[in-house]
Amino acid sequence: MAKITKEMKELVQRMRLCFVATADSEGKPNLSPKGSIVVLDDEHLAFCDIDSPNTIRNLRTNPHIEINVVDPVLRKGYRFKGRAELVHKGPIYDQVAGGFWEREGKQYPVNTVVKIKVETAMPVLSPAYTFNSGISEDQVREVWIERYGYGG
């Protein structure tokens, strides 16, 4: 089991957007963005099912999941692999759904909370770092803000 580090927690909280990969019973992939990712504790992440029928259907038959959270300007992030549990009520549901509704409003339904027990957590690094020895985050940020016109 992997520990979700302080740096990982900070990135998840700052980005909130992640991409979730699941597979159906035939092994066909499904990739879906989620704007509700949160850290529950040192071993668990969670997100809200607002309108994700394919993700939920896949997790019912195959609980394996991968979540990528990446800062697109810094070109780095983390990939989390683990097993999902579908939560429909109780303290975890109330905590995650309630936090989402506070931030985004009650107009969005939370059908299910997906709780993930993280088994592995690995960094995602752009070749900008691996092929440019000694390049700093600030330098990478400058390049990508200029290239894509982001307001960083």
N, C-alpha and C positions, 0 to 999 in steps of 0.2 A: 504494500500500500504506500502511496506517495503522500508526502506532506505538502500542503499548499503553503508556500513561503510568504513572507511579508511582501516581497516584491510582486509575486503573483497576485496576491490579494489587492494590492494597490492598482495594478493594471486592470484587473477585472472591474473594480469599482470605478475607475476613471473611464474605461471604454464602454462598458455595459452592452456593447454589441459583440456578438460572437457568431460563429458558424458551427452548426451542429450536424454531424454526419451519423446517419443510421443506415441499416440495411434491412431489406425486407426478407421474407422467408426464402426467397430464391437467391439471395445475396446481391440483389440490385441495390445500388446506393441511392441515398436521398440526402441532399445537402440543403439546409434551411437556416436562414439568418434568424437570430433571436435577440431582441433588444431588452431582455429582462434578466440577464445572467447576474447571479449574486453568489458570494461565498457564504456558506453556512457556518463552517468551522474549518479546522486544519485538514480535514479529509473529505469534505463534501461541498459541491456546488449545487445550484438549483436554478431553474428558469420556469417561466410561466408558459403554459400552452394556451395561447389566445386564439389562434386559428391555424393549428398544425395537425390536421388529420393524418397526413402521411407519416410524420414523425411519431405520433402516438401509436398508430397502427403498427409501425415497425417495432417500436419498443415493447409492445405487448407480446410479440413473438420472438424478439431478439433484443435483450436488454443492453447489449454492448453499444457503446456510444463513444464518439470522439468530439471534443469541443475545442475549437481554435479561437483564441482571443489575441488579436494582433493590432498594434498601433500602426496605422497605415503611413504615418509621417515618420516615425522613428524606425519603421521597418523591422520591428521585433515584437515578440510576444511569446505565448505558450500554447502548447497542445496538451490537453488533458484527455486521458482515456480511462474508461471505467464502466460501471454497470449502473443502469438507471432504475429507479423505482418510481412508479406513478402514484402520486399522493392526491387524494380527492377531498380530504377533510383533516382537521386536527391542527396541532400547534405549528407544524412546518408549513402546511397550506396557509394558515392564517398569517404567519410571519412573512412568507414570500409574496403572497397575493396582496396582503395589506401594504407592504412596502412598495410594490409596483403601483397599486392604486393611489397611494400618497403622491408618488412622483408623476404619474401619467394620467390619472383620473379614472373614475369608475365607469366611463363609457366603454372600456375594454373588458370583455368577459375573461375570467381566468377559469378555464374548464378543468385544468389539472395543473399541479405543480410537479415538475420532473426533478427529482432529487438524484444526484449522481455521486456515487462513492468513487472517488478518484483512486485509480490503481497505479497509473503512471502520469507523470507531469514532466514535460520536456520543453526546452526553449525552442522557439522558432526564430531563426536569424536570417536576414537577407544576405545575399552574396555581397552586398555593399560593405558588410563588416568583414566577411571571411576573405574577400579578395583585395581589400584595401587595408592592409595592416596598420593598426593604430588610429583608424578613423574614429572620431568621437560621435556621440549621439547628436551633439549640436551641429556638426558638419553634415551628417546624414539628414537632419531636419532641414537645414538650409537648402540642400540640393532638392529634396522632395517638395518643399514649399514652393520653390522657384519653378520646378518642373511642372507641378500640377496646380499651382495657384492657391494652395491651401492657406488659410489663415491659422497659423499654429498656435 
